[in-house]
């Protein structure tokens, strides 16, 4: 049972940088917000500690924790991008306790981010243009209104898609010349190269460095190599599928959800059924391990035809979110 805090006025709140010891309170705040927002995203203290340890996050200068006494009521976090070319795409993540919304807390966090992002960007990528991105669920219209008021515009839309594993996983032929194998860290660097090449034309994508790849993809505590697969052609990686699992989802819902975070195929192997073969491997293994469903997020205007691939594999749209952007 979540008890609502007794709400104080905004002037009495304490604003400071996040600290490592705050992750438990932060996880409780995320849980309280999810009850209302229903975005499907949940994180435990370990997941959030990992975020604070990311080298793309300036904990002292790029985070804000808002406290009412000993209760954490809002958090803001700015994440730098791994590249400043052609522009530096930064991300703002913010959450406020439902009891503190429409009281000016979210507005102050949003304005803090607008003031802080250019300074952080200049320190990392001097002279580069800056874009500040934020994801807004269609289930949270108040958040959309807030960011529109602060000068952000929606520039892209994404479907959150679900594939229930109670249904059978149909056979998919593996294309000639391809070998599908479980993820092997011996191919980690090559997998990153495939990701960078295959996402080069995707809107909002940046090349991943060795460090950002490790911290955001295959080196995270949520990464599941046993549910991730590679397509090998002539001893080289032709396509990748990476999967993550967040235990916080299971604790909250009782369901085990596997999240496909990345599917990428080299141009020479597209339209030949390679991604479909990787998808079948993940769905089959997740079903074998007792997962209830597999989730993913896809750009509704993805240029590679990914949306059609996912629908053919049995995924259905669950809800949608928008990417809001403010340029400097």
C-alpha positions, -999 to +999 in steps of 0.1 A: +000+000+000+014+034-010+007+062+015+004+097+001+027+122+017+014+153+034+022+179+008+042+210+017+045+241-004+071+243-031+091+269-012+097+245+017+111+218-005+148+209-005+166+207-039+200+190-042+220+166-063+212+129-062+235+107-041+241+070-043+223+064-010+191+079-026+184+051-050+160+033-026+139+064-022+141+070-060+128+035-067+099+041-043+091+073-062+092+055-095+068+029-081+044+056-069+044+074-102+039+042-122+006+035-103-008+066-120+012+068-152+011+031-163+040+034-187+051-001-181+086+010-169+098+001-135+133+001-120+146-012-087+174+004-066+201-016-084+189-004-118+189+032-107+224+029-091+236+018-124+222+049-140+240+071-115+272+053-123+269+060-161+298+081-173+274+101-194+256+114-163+272+142-143+258+133-109+267+166-092+258+190-120+232+170-140+208+156-114+183+170-090+165+154-060+136+172-045+128+164-009+099+172+014+115+164+047+128+128+044+105+120+015+118+121-021+091+137-042+107+144-075+139+136-095+154+151-126+184+136-145+202+148-176+221+123-197+246+133-222+249+116-256+279+095-267+286+118-296+284+155-305+282+149-343+263+164-360+246+177-328+247+167-292+215+149-283+209+150-246+181+133-227+161+145-197+144+121-174+120+134-148+095+120-124+073+136-098+052+120-071+015+122-081+007+141-049+031+169-059+020+174-095+004+207-107+021+225-078+051+238-098+076+211-090+077+196-125+079+231-140+109+240-119+126+207-128+120+213-165+134+248-163+164+236-144+171+211-172+168+238-199+193+260-180+217+232-172+218+212-204+237+238-225+264+241-199+269+204-196+270+200-233+296+228-238+319+211-213+317+178-232+313+188-268+324+225-271+307+245-298+283+217-309+245+224-313+224+209-285+191+191-286+173+181-254+150+151-258+124+137-235+099+108-239+063+114-230+037+087-228+002+092-243-010+081-209+004+113-192-012+142-210-002+166-182+035+159-189+029+167-226+013+200-218+042+209-195+068+203-221+049+220-248+045+251-226+083+251-221+090+252-258+094+215-267+078+201-298+068+165-305+090+152-333+086+114-333+062+087-322+069+052-309+048+022-303+053+000-272+045-035-285+037-067-267+040-104-277+022-128-254+040-161-251+008-181-244+005-182-282+026-205-302+058-193-318+057-202-355+087-217-373+108-193-393+133-205-419+169-195-413+183-178-444+209-197-464+244-186-453+233-176-418+240-193-385+219-182-355+237-185-322+233-172-287+251-140-278+288-145-273+309-118-257+338-127-280+317-109-307+308-079-284+329-053-303+316-066-337+280-065-324+285-028-315+298-022-350+267-038-364+245-018-342+262+015-353+260+007-390+224-006-389+211+024-369+230+050-389+199+061-408+175+059-378+162+092-365+178+104-332+204+076-332+240+083-322+271+060-326+279+041-295+314+042-281+330+012-264+321+028-231+285+038-238+279+003-254+291-014-222+272+010-199+239+010-219+238-023-236+257-055-230+274-045-197+242-037-178+228-058-150+196-062-170+212-076-201+203-112-208+228-129-231+208-161-229+178-143-245+200-124-270+211-138-304+236-132-332+233-140-369+267-151-382+277-151-419+311-161-430+324-159-395+312-123-391+282-108-374+255-099-398+227-091-373+221-087-336+192-090-312+197-078-276+173-086-247+170-072-212+150-082-182+139-059-153+131-078-121+112-048-108+085-055-134+080-091-121+079-079-085+051-054-094+030-075-118+039-111-112+047-114-149+082-120-164+087-097-193+117-098-216+125-065-233+140-066-268+161-034-267+180-036-300+176-054-334+200-045-361+208-060-395+236-050-418+223-036-451+235-065-472+214-089-452+182-069-450+149-082-464+161-118-463+145-130-431+175-127-408+158-105-382+128-127-382+150-157-375+166-139-345+132-129-333+120-165-334+150-176-314+144-150-287+106-157-285+112-195-283+139-192-256+118-168-235+088-191-237+110-221-227+122-201-197+087-193-186+085-157-195+049-144-200+056-119-228+082-101-248+081-063-252+098-038-275+096-002-286+096+008-323+097+041-342+064+043-361+083+057-390+113+033-389+128+033-423+138-004-423+102-017-421+106-029-385+070-023-376+058-048-403+083-074-390+071-071-355+035-074-364+042-105-385+059-120-354+027-115-334+035-082-316+006-059-310+006-022-301+000-016-264+004+021-261+024+050-277+048+077-266+062+108-282+097+122-283+097+159-275+127+179-285+139+214-276+168+228-297+193+253-285 
